[in-house]
């Protein structure tokens, strides 16, 4: 049997090198996306911690003025505690639980702010204004962090499912990341806007 010609050996060697480089590149690409997804999730965690830290200041600044609104205050405190507990050990496998707890907190804060609106004197204080602005800013940052996480997680999940990278996904221990979704139907609902003509 004749040995392979030199050109065939060279071609096989080049193909083998290309395949090895592709495997390394695909593996490293999945690891990089997994780390970016984890980082994006930690950015949400940072903003949620900031949000959780603001709530006691907000409550203490209005507690005396809203003494008879104990149910509203208690709902916010309880939702905050649940959200902190859900966020403990925040990782990609518990995104749904954290999202559900944060949705409850968002609802409680919304009701709380609606009650605050009924107290013009309280609303006018500089401390309350500054806390409301800081909370609104934090809510925006949480929204941006969630969007970044979902974008990165989608990119990571897509890369895992695409051929031929899906052949390397098992070697890289790549598992699909959960997306941050709205579970509460009330939060997902489109607000009704009605325009009425004056008399």
C-alpha positions in Angstrom: 0.0 0.0 0.0 1.3 3.4 -1.0 1.8 6.0 1.7 -0.3 9.2 1.4 1.2 11.8 -0.9 2.8 14.7 0.9 0.0 17.1 -0.3 -2.7 14.9 1.2 -0.9 14.8 4.5 -0.4 18.5 4.4 -4.1 19.0 3.7 -5.2 16.7 6.5 -2.8 18.5 8.8 -4.3 21.9 7.9 -7.8 20.6 8.3 -6.9 19.1 11.8 -5.4 22.4 12.8 -8.4 24.4 11.6 -10.8 22.0 13.5 -8.7 22.4 16.7 -8.6 26.2 16.5 -12.4 26.2 15.8 -13.1 24.0 18.8 -10.9 26.2 21.0 -12.6 29.3 19.7 -16.2 27.9 20.1 -15.4 26.7 23.6 -13.9 30.0 24.7 -16.8 31.9 23.1 -19.3 30.0 25.1 -17.3 30.5 28.3 -17.1 34.3 27.6 -20.8 34.5 27.0 -21.5 32.5 30.2 -19.3 35.0 32.1 -21.0 38.0 30.5 -24.4 36.6 31.4 -23.3 36.0 35.0 -21.9 39.6 35.1 -25.1 41.0 33.8 -27.1 39.1 36.4 -24.8 40.6 39.1 -25.4 44.1 37.8 -29.2 43.5 38.4 -28.3 42.3 41.9 -26.3 45.5 42.6 -29.2 47.7 41.5 -31.7 45.6 43.5 -29.6 45.9 46.6 -29.5 49.7 46.1 -33.3 49.6 45.7 -33.7 47.4 48.9 -31.5 49.8 50.8 -33.5 52.9 49.8 -36.8 51.5 51.1 -36.1 51.7 54.8 -35.1 55.4 54.4 -38.3 56.0 52.4 -40.5 54.3 55.0 -38.8 56.0 58.0 -39.3 59.4 56.4 -43.0 58.9 56.0 -43.9 56.7 58.9 -44.9 59.4 61.3 -47.0 61.2 58.7 -48.7 58.0 57.6 -49.2 56.4 61.0 -52.7 55.2 60.1 -51.5 53.7 56.8 -49.9 50.8 58.6 -51.1 48.2 56.1 -49.5 49.9 53.2 -46.2 50.3 55.0 -46.3 46.7 56.2 -46.9 45.5 52.7 -43.8 47.3 51.4 -41.7 46.1 54.3 -42.9 42.5 53.8 -42.3 42.6 50.0 -38.8 44.1 50.6 -37.9 41.3 53.0 -39.2 38.6 50.6 -37.2 40.2 47.7 -34.0 40.3 49.8 -34.6 36.6 50.8 -35.2 35.6 47.2 -32.0 37.5 46.1 -29.8 35.7 48.5 -27.3 33.6 46.5 -28.6 35.2 43.3 -27.7 33.0 40.3 -29.0 32.1 36.8 -31.0 29.2 38.1 -33.2 31.3 40.4 -34.0 34.2 38.1 -37.8 33.4 38.1 -38.0 33.4 41.9 -36.2 36.7 42.2 -38.3 38.2 39.4 -41.5 37.2 41.1 -40.4 38.6 44.4 -39.3 41.9 42.8 -42.6 42.1 40.9 -44.4 42.0 44.3 -42.1 44.6 45.7 -42.7 46.8 42.6 -46.5 46.5 43.2 -46.2 47.3 46.9 -44.0 50.4 46.1 -46.5 51.5 43.5 -49.3 51.4 46.1 -47.1 53.1 48.6 -46.3 56.0 46.2 -50.0 56.4 45.4 -50.7 56.8 49.1 -47.8 59.3 49.5 -49.5 61.4 46.7 -52.4 61.9 49.0 -50.2 63.7 51.5 -49.2 67.1 49.9 -47.2 68.2 52.9 -45.2 65.0 53.0 -44.8 65.0 49.2 -43.4 68.6 49.4 -40.5 67.8 51.8 -37.1 67.9 50.3 -36.1 64.6 51.9 -39.2 62.8 50.4 -38.5 64.4 47.0 -34.9 63.3 47.0 -35.8 59.8 48.0 -38.5 59.6 45.3 -36.0 60.8 42.7 -33.4 58.3 43.9 -35.9 55.5 43.8 -37.1 56.4 40.3 -33.4 56.6 39.1 -32.8 53.2 40.7 -35.9 51.7 39.0 -34.5 52.9 35.7 -31.2 51.4 36.4 -32.8 48.1 37.4 -34.8 48.2 34.1 -31.6 48.8 32.0 -29.8 46.0 34.0 -32.6 43.6 33.3 -32.5 44.4 29.6 -28.8 43.9 29.4 -29.1 40.6 31.2 -31.8 39.4 28.9 -29.9 40.5 25.8 -26.7 38.7 27.0 -28.6 35.6 28.1 -30.4 35.4 24.8 -27.1 35.7 22.9 -25.6 33.0 25.2 -28.6 30.7 24.7 -28.6 31.2 20.9 -24.9 30.4 20.7 -25.5 27.1 22.5 -28.2 26.1 20.1 -26.5 27.0 16.9 -24.8 24.4 14.8 -21.9 23.6 15.0 -21.3 25.3 18.3 -23.9 23.1 20.0 -21.4 20.2 19.5 -19.1 22.0 22.0 -21.7 23.2 24.4 -21.5 20.1 26.5 -17.8 20.3 26.8 -18.1 23.9 28.0 -20.8 22.9 30.6 -23.1 25.5 28.9 -26.7 25.4 30.1 -29.5 27.7 29.0 -29.8 30.9 31.1 -33.3 31.8 32.3 -34.6 35.1 31.0 -36.0 37.8 33.3 -39.7 37.7 32.6 -42.8 39.5 33.9 -44.9 36.8 35.6 -47.6 39.2 37.0 -50.5 39.6 34.5 -51.3 43.0 36.0 -47.8 44.3 35.3 -47.9 42.8 31.8 -51.4 44.3 31.0 -51.5 47.3 28.7 -52.9 50.4 30.5 -56.3 51.6 29.4 -56.3 55.2 28.3 -59.6 56.9 27.7 -60.1 60.4 26.2 -63.4 62.0 27.0 -64.8 65.2 25.5 -65.6 67.9 27.9 -69.2 69.2 28.0 
